[in-house]
Amino acid sequence: MKKNEHILLIDGMALLFRSFFATAVTGQFMMNSKGLPTNGVQGFMKHLLMAVDYVKPTHILVCWDMGSQTFRNEVYTAYKSNRNAPPVELIPQFDLAKEVAEGFNLANVGVPGYEADDCIGTLAKAHHKERKVTVLSGDQDLLQLLDENIEIMLLKKGFGNYQTYTADLFIEERGITPKQFIDVKALMGDTSDGYPGVKGIGEKTAVKLIQEYVDIEGVLNNLDKLTPSQRKKIEAGLEMLHVSRKLAEIHCEVPLPLSIENAGWSHVSDSSISFIEELELKVLRRFLLSAESLIASS
């Protein structure tokens, strides 16, 4: 165990979307003099840096979706098709966010055909036996990754508020293991990701079935023990159940360069501060000037 090493994996998409919509509601797009909206990027970096100050990691990687099509769309064409196109003010901020992360010497990670979650899962599972891993996101789907030395920090309302899960806390709170959470999601579906699971089976029933029969295979081997209504629903939705299981599971074998050599972190440099001045990221600059612990001179 590399005791002193602590990797922070950031769900860049979750932070950027959350920051954009928090200010877009009131029309605060924070245009710079070139007419470029910066509200999402500034909030994204503020969330990220506050988490860095809180976690004090030795390595940081920021994970991104690379386009809307992934292998899950091949499994199920309607996957995420219920989502609206991103607002025009958000579109230029995808590239800007990556650029700003780079300006802070942060490593960006993304692979076409996979989601940010898959990159996070691949990195977390590859490193957790040797190092501590913390994941920052707002997305509960990532709780399935909880494991020895892997904790998930879910963003709560405002800045700097987190609900931190360990595997033990998750089991205590939900009565299922992180791995069983995948099977629960396969049964109940996920409206935000646009897959139905088994029609008519909600979260309560899904959790009860998995607690009793361990996994989907166990449920299917014991159909005769279910209520006639549950059995009928599962038999009618069998094909969709198997598809939903594939969609619910985070893929932890993304072909990634797994070296973390370029992801080392110590503090915010002077060049990063002049970089944000150039981009006129005023909110972020104000925040940084008040966050002395992040700019400690090396």
C-alpha positions as CSV (number, residue, x, y, z in Angstrom):
1,M,0.0,0.0,0.0
2,K,1.4,3.4,-1.0
3,K,0.1,4.8,2.2
4,N,0.9,8.4,1.5
5,E,-0.8,8.4,-2.0
6,H,-4.4,9.5,-2.3
7,I,-6.1,9.8,-5.7
8,L,-9.0,12.1,-6.2
9,L,-11.2,11.2,-9.3
10,I,-13.5,14.0,-10.4
11,D,-16.7,13.5,-12.4
12,G,-16.1,16.6,-14.6
13,M,-19.5,16.3,-16.4
14,A,-21.5,16.2,-13.1
15,L,-19.7,19.2,-11.7
16,L,-20.0,21.2,-14.9
17,F,-23.7,20.5,-15.4
18,R,-24.5,21.2,-11.7
19,S,-22.6,24.5,-11.8
20,F,-24.1,25.6,-15.1
21,F,-27.7,25.0,-14.1
22,A,-27.3,26.5,-10.6
23,T,-26.6,30.0,-12.2
24,A,-28.4,29.6,-15.6
25,V,-31.7,29.6,-13.8
26,T,-31.3,33.3,-13.0
27,G,-29.7,34.0,-16.4
28,Q,-26.2,34.5,-14.9
29,F,-24.0,33.2,-17.7
30,M,-21.0,35.4,-16.8
31,M,-20.0,36.4,-20.3
32,N,-16.4,37.5,-20.7
33,S,-15.4,40.3,-23.1
34,K,-15.3,37.8,-26.0
35,G,-18.9,36.9,-25.4
36,L,-18.0,33.5,-24.0
37,P,-20.2,32.2,-21.2
38,T,-18.1,31.0,-18.2
39,N,-20.7,30.3,-15.4
40,G,-20.4,26.5,-15.6
41,V,-16.6,26.5,-15.8
42,Q,-16.2,28.8,-12.8
43,G,-18.5,26.8,-10.6
44,F,-16.9,23.5,-11.8
45,M,-13.5,24.7,-10.8
46,K,-14.7,26.1,-7.5
47,H,-16.3,22.8,-6.6
48,L,-13.2,21.0,-7.7
49,L,-10.8,23.2,-5.8
50,M,-12.9,23.1,-2.6
51,A,-12.9,19.3,-2.8
52,V,-9.1,19.3,-3.3
53,D,-8.7,21.5,-0.2
54,Y,-10.9,19.1,1.8
55,V,-9.4,15.8,0.6
56,K,-5.8,17.0,0.1
57,P,-5.0,14.4,-2.6
58,T,-1.5,13.6,-4.0
59,H,-3.0,12.9,-7.5
60,I,-6.0,14.3,-9.3
61,L,-7.7,13.1,-12.5
62,V,-10.8,14.7,-14.1
63,C,-13.0,12.3,-16.1
64,W,-15.2,13.4,-19.0
65,D,-17.8,12.0,-21.5
66,M,-16.4,12.2,-25.0
67,G,-19.6,12.8,-27.1
68,S,-23.1,11.5,-26.5
69,Q,-22.7,8.1,-28.2
70,T,-21.2,5.2,-26.1
71,F,-21.3,1.4,-26.2
72,R,-24.6,1.6,-24.2
73,N,-26.3,3.1,-27.2
74,E,-25.4,-0.1,-29.1
75,V,-26.9,-2.2,-26.3
76,Y,-30.1,0.0,-26.2
77,T,-30.7,2.7,-28.8
78,A,-33.0,4.7,-26.5
79,Y,-30.3,5.0,-23.8
80,K,-30.4,8.6,-22.6
81,S,-32.5,9.6,-25.6
82,N,-34.9,11.3,-23.2
83,R,-32.4,14.0,-22.4
84,N,-32.6,17.4,-24.0
85,A,-29.7,18.8,-26.0
86,P,-27.4,21.0,-23.8
87,P,-28.3,24.7,-23.8
88,V,-26.3,26.8,-26.3
89,E,-24.6,28.6,-23.5
90,L,-23.2,25.3,-22.1
91,I,-21.8,23.9,-25.3
92,P,-18.6,26.0,-25.6
93,Q,-18.0,25.4,-21.9
94,F,-17.2,21.7,-22.4
95,D,-13.9,22.5,-24.1
96,L,-13.3,25.5,-21.9
97,A,-13.6,23.4,-18.8
98,K,-11.0,20.9,-20.0
99,E,-8.8,23.8,-21.0
100,V,-9.1,25.4,-17.6
101,A,-8.4,22.1,-15.8
102,E,-5.2,21.8,-17.9
103,G,-4.3,25.4,-17.0
104,F,-4.4,24.1,-13.4
105,N,-2.0,21.3,-14.3
106,L,-4.8,18.7,-13.8
107,A,-5.0,15.5,-15.9
108,N,-8.1,15.2,-18.1
109,V,-9.3,11.7,-19.0
110,G,-11.9,10.6,-21.5
111,V,-12.2,7.8,-24.1
112,P,-14.7,8.0,-27.0
113,G,-17.4,5.3,-26.7
114,Y,-17.3,5.3,-22.9
115,E,-18.8,7.6,-20.2
116,A,-16.9,9.5,-17.5
117,D,-18.3,7.0,-15.0
118,D,-16.5,4.1,-16.9
119,C,-13.2,6.0,-16.7
120,I,-13.7,6.7,-13.0
121,G,-14.6,3.0,-12.4
122,T,-11.5,1.8,-14.4
123,L,-9.1,4.1,-12.5
124,A,-10.7,3.4,-9.1
125,K,-10.6,-0.4,-9.4
126,A,-7.0,-0.3,-10.9
127,H,-5.6,1.7,-8.0
128,H,-7.5,1.0,-4.8
129,K,-5.5,-1.9,-3.7
130,E,-2.4,0.3,-3.5
131,R,-3.7,3.8,-2.8
132,K,-6.7,5.5,-1.2
133,V,-9.2,6.6,-3.9
134,T,-11.9,9.3,-3.4
135,V,-14.5,10.0,-6.2
136,L,-16.3,13.3,-6.3
137,S,-19.6,13.4,-8.2
138,G,-23.3,14.2,-7.8
139,D,-24.3,10.9,-9.4
140,Q,-25.5,8.1,-7.1
141,D,-24.8,5.5,-9.9
142,L,-21.1,5.7,-8.8
143,L,-22.0,4.1,-5.4
144,Q,-21.7,0.7,-7.0
145,L,-17.9,1.3,-7.1
146,L,-17.5,1.5,-3.3
147,D,-14.9,-1.0,-2.2
148,E,-11.9,-1.3,0.1
149,N,-10.0,2.1,0.0
150,I,-12.7,3.6,-2.4
151,E,-15.0,6.3,-1.0
152,I,-17.6,8.3,-2.9
153,M,-18.2,12.0,-2.1
154,L,-21.6,13.1,-3.4
155,L,-22.1,16.8,-3.7
156,K,-24.9,18.3,-1.7
157,K,-26.5,21.7,-2.0
158,G,-24.1,24.7,-2.1
159,F,-20.3,24.5,-2.2
160,G,-18.2,22.3,0.1
161,N,-21.0,20.1,1.3
162,Y,-20.6,16.4,0.8
163,Q,-22.2,13.1,1.7
164,T,-19.3,10.7,1.9
165,Y,-20.0,7.0,1.5
166,T,-17.7,4.0,2.3
167,A,-18.8,0.5,1.4
168,D,-19.6,-0.2,5.1
169,L,-21.8,2.9,5.4
170,F,-23.6,2.0,2.1
171,I,-24.4,-1.6,3.3
172,E,-25.6,-0.3,6.7
173,E,-27.8,2.4,5.1
174,R,-29.2,0.4,2.1
175,G,-29.2,-3.2,3.3
176,I,-27.5,-4.3,0.1
177,T,-23.8,-4.4,-1.1
178,P,-22.5,-1.9,-3.7
179,K,-22.4,-4.7,-6.3
180,Q,-26.0,-5.6,-5.6
181,F,-27.0,-2.0,-6.2
182,I,-26.4,-2.8,-10.0
183,D,-29.0,-5.5,-9.9
184,V,-31.4,-3.3,-8.0
185,K,-31.0,-0.7,-10.7
186,A,-31.5,-3.3,-13.4
187,L,-34.8,-4.3,-11.9
188,M,-36.2,-0.8,-11.2
189,G,-34.7,1.0,-14.2
190,D,-33.4,4.5,-14.3
191,T,-35.7,7.2,-15.7
192,S,-32.9,9.8,-16.0
193,D,-30.8,7.4,-18.1
194,G,-33.9,6.3,-20.0
195,Y,-34.0,2.6,-19.4
196,P,-37.1,1.0,-18.0
197,G,-35.9,-2.1,-16.0
198,V,-38.9,-4.3,-15.3
199,K,-42.2,-2.5,-15.8
200,G,-44.1,-2.2,-12.6
201,I,-41.2,-3.0,-10.3
202,G,-40.1,-0.1,-8.1
203,E,-37.2,0.5,-5.8
204,K,-38.7,-1.1,-2.7
205,T,-39.6,-4.4,-4.5
206,A,-36.2,-4.4,-6.3
207,V,-34.3,-4.1,-3.0
208,K,-36.4,-6.7,-1.3
209,L,-35.9,-9.2,-4.1
210,I,-32.1,-8.7,-4.2
211,Q,-31.9,-8.9,-0.4
212,E,-33.7,-12.2,-0.6
213,Y,-32.2,-13.8,-3.7
214,V,-28.8,-12.1,-3.8
215,D,-28.7,-11.2,-7.5
216,I,-30.8,-11.3,-10.7
217,E,-29.8,-14.9,-11.4
218,G,-31.1,-15.8,-7.9
219,V,-34.4,-14.1,-8.6
220,L,-34.8,-15.9,-11.9
221,N,-34.0,-19.2,-10.3
222,N,-36.7,-18.7,-7.7
223,L,-39.6,-17.3,-9.9
224,D,-41.9,-19.9,-8.4
225,K,-41.4,-18.3,-4.9
226,L,-42.4,-14.8,-6.0
227,T,-46.0,-13.4,-5.9
228,P,-47.9,-14.2,-9.2
229,S,-47.9,-10.5,-10.0
230,Q,-44.0,-10.2,-9.5
231,R,-43.4,-13.3,-11.5
232,K,-45.7,-12.1,-14.4
233,K,-43.9,-8.7,-14.5
234,I,-40.4,-10.3,-14.6
235,E,-41.3,-12.9,-17.2
236,A,-42.9,-10.2,-19.4
237,G,-39.8,-7.9,-19.0
238,L,-37.1,-10.5,-19.1
239,E,-35.3,-9.2,-22.2
240,M,-35.4,-5.6,-20.9
241,L,-34.1,-6.8,-17.5
242,H,-31.0,-8.3,-19.1
243,V,-30.5,-5.1,-21.2
244,S,-31.0,-2.9,-18.2
245,R,-28.4,-4.9,-16.3
246,K,-25.8,-4.2,-19.0
247,L,-26.7,-0.5,-18.9
248,A,-26.6,-0.2,-15.1
249,E,-23.1,-1.6,-14.6
250,I,-20.2,0.8,-14.8
251,H,-17.6,-0.7,-17.2
252,C,-14.3,-0.9,-15.3
253,E,-12.0,-2.0,-18.1
254,V,-11.8,1.0,-20.3
255,P,-8.6,1.0,-22.4
256,L,-6.9,3.8,-20.5
257,P,-3.3,4.7,-20.0
258,L,-3.3,3.8,-16.3
259,S,-0.2,5.6,-15.4
260,I,-0.8,8.4,-12.8
261,E,2.6,9.9,-13.2
262,N,1.2,13.0,-14.9
263,A,-1.6,13.5,-12.3
264,G,0.5,14.5,-9.3
265,W,-0.8,17.6,-7.4
266,S,0.7,20.0,-4.9
267,H,-0.8,23.5,-5.1
268,V,-2.3,26.2,-7.4
269,S,0.6,27.8,-9.3
270,D,1.0,31.5,-10.2
271,S,0.7,30.6,-13.9
272,S,-2.8,29.2,-13.2
273,I,-3.8,32.4,-11.6
274,S,-2.6,34.5,-14.6
275,F,-4.3,32.0,-16.9
276,I,-7.7,32.6,-15.2
277,E,-7.1,36.4,-15.3
278,E,-6.6,36.1,-19.1
279,L,-9.9,34.2,-19.4
280,E,-11.6,36.8,-17.2
281,L,-12.9,34.1,-14.7
282,K,-13.5,36.8,-12.0
283,V,-15.6,34.6,-9.6
284,L,-12.9,31.9,-9.6
285,R,-10.2,34.5,-9.2
286,R,-11.9,36.0,-6.2
287,F,-12.4,32.5,-4.7
288,L,-8.7,31.6,-5.2
289,L,-7.5,34.8,-3.6
290,S,-9.4,33.9,-0.4
291,A,-8.3,30.2,-0.5
292,E,-4.7,30.6,0.9
293,S,-4.3,26.9,1.7
294,L,-4.6,26.0,-2.1
295,I,-1.9,28.5,-3.1
296,A,0.6,27.6,-0.5
297,S,4.0,28.3,-2.0
298,S,5.9,25.1,-2.8
